[in-house]
Amino acid sequence: MIETFNMLTKEIKEHDNIVIMAHKAMDLDAYGASLCLYEIVQSFDKNGMIFMNKNPENKSIQKSIEKLDELNFPVKYVYTKEEIPLGNTMVVVLDTHKDSLLENYDAIRDLEIFIIDHHIANVETIQSKYTYINHDISSTVEILVNYVKYLNRSLSAIVTTIMLAGLEIDTNSFNVKTTYKTFETAAYLMKLGADNIVKKQLLKEDKDNYCKRQDFVKNSNMITENIALCLMDDNIYKKYMLALISEDLLQFDKVEASFTIGYIDERSVAISARSIGNIDVENIMYKLGGGGHKTDAATEIRNTSIEDVKEKLMTIIKEAK
């Protein structure tokens, strides 16, 4: 990891413009890590910017942006390829290494790319100048906290708060992908000023969404002695809704892995997969064209139906036994 941090520092110093880009449907891990790196880039007197979807679907990210505005914490966002400066510009890709998952690969494909990720390496890895992937680490936030320690820098309290929220989300409240180093990361963020009350406010959800989600959880089924499956209805849902349902299902006795299948647009069906660690859901999702982490994975399949995707999933699970 030290080699990676040496290289990243060298690249930041040698470039004038640093674009930070994460995956589509950005989550708090990706956003918190992006803010952390953005603040570090600014401390080097470089022109940093975060490439974002102008209308993020994640409610916690919307709240985070509002909180940053409320505190007059300036963040430079770019939303299109045309806004990225030409000349001596590099891109740091966070929390993914697949071009198909990037917020906008076409906008950066001709630039120097530096990758930092914690998901299992895939054959679809973006061509880059430097790639660091460590799937034994809980989150991208944990990697960036190590970089902050390496630089012996501080961070703004609101950034550390958002990072702490991202760490909690990516570990399902420290129940998966968690080692003693993950708790040390959380403690270090608190030491730097993370506010636990503000973190809780960022993670609060809408009551109607919660109740609707629980209806789906109630109607889920055990498809093996230790695997739960939830099938959504024919309406279109955000990816994070599927992820939350899969995480909810892990709370129940005997459930070691969970899968939620639903429409995310008129032509695409997604699966969100979660595991406590004994079942490798990344391997299952990989066979369906997706990927992720052993305990946290997903895929999207176009021009199909929920029932067809269910049958494909069931076949893979049966073959794995």
Secondary structure, 3 states (H helix, E strand, C coil): CHHHHHHHHHHHHHCCEEEEECECCCCHHHHHHHHHHHHHHHHCCCEEEEECCCCCCCHHHHHHHHHHHHCCCCCCEECCHHHCCCCCEEEEEECCCEHHHECCHHHCCCCEEEEEECCCCCCCECCCCEEEECCCCCCHHHHHHHHHHHHCCCCCHHHHHHHHHHHHHHCCCCCCCCCHHHHHHHHHHHHCCCCHHHHHHHHCCCHHHHHHHHHHHHCCEECCCCEEEEEEEEEECCHHHHHHHHHHHCCCCCCCEEEEEEEEECCEEEEEEEECCCCCHHHHHHCCCCEEECCEEEEEEECCCHHHHHHHHHHHHHHHC
